[in-house]
Amino acid sequence: MSMHIHVTVAYPDGDEMERVLGLAEAVGEPVSVTFRWEAGETPEDAVLVPAATLARWEHWAPTAYPSSDTEGEDEDKDEGEGEGEDRAAREQPELAHPTEFGEFTLYRRRAGGRTAVARNGVVVAELLAPGEARWLREKARDVRQGFMDPKQKAAFEEFLARQASVE
């Protein structure tokens, strides 16, 4: 079964954020979230993915999500050394303390843009960019659908061997 839940969090406070984080943990499915932090700011879209679901997607996905960090590596090599370092420093989000919402703590990763959501020191979910969540889900599904465990594969080969020739 699969469900799609979309939540809009306007001017989030501790209780509201705690309810949204608890929702994703309770349903065990990804939850699309739109954060409206301040008036006039552009809303931030993310997908809150339970840790077990993310582990399953990352297990089956054939490769890691192609991030913007790795796309321009060859270009940086051609630039002067000082320029590439300055550009990398500008693109990284600034270091911040973890944010607490009730019993949940959010740890924003400076590299990759993900945010880990922990409860009592255990990661229970992660906030991903919508594009990364969609990519991981699709790649994992495609690989998983083409996979047969060894017993299933042997039984299928035996079944095919017993079939009459089409000729």
C-alpha positions, 0 to 999 in steps of 0.5 A: 500500500502506498499513500501520499500525505502533504502537510503545510506548516505555516510559521512553525512552532515547537508543537506544530513541528513535533506533530508533523515529525510524529506523523511521518514516523507513525504512518511509516510513509514519506510525507511531503512538507511545505514550510512557510517560515516567515512572511514574504520568504519563499516556502521551502518544500521537502519530503520527510522520509522515515529512516526505515523507508530511506534505508530500503530506498538507498539499499536498492538504488543502484547509485547515490543521488547525483548531487550538485556537489559532484557535478562541477568538480571537473570545472573547479579543477580548471579554475585557480586554486583560490577561486574554487575554494572561495566558491565552495565556501560560499555554496555551503550553508553556514554551521548552526546548532541543532534545532529542537522541536519537542522530543525531536532534534533536527541536524542539518548536514552541511554537505548534501542538504539533508536534515536528520530528524532524531528522537532520543538520540536515534534518527527516525527520519530525514528531510530530503529535497523533493527531487532526491526523494523522487529519484531514490524512490524510482531507482529503488523500485526499478532495481527491486522489480528486476531482482530475484533472490537466488532460490527464486531465480533457480526455480524460475530457470527450472520452470523455463527448462520444463517448458515445451519449445515454441518451435 
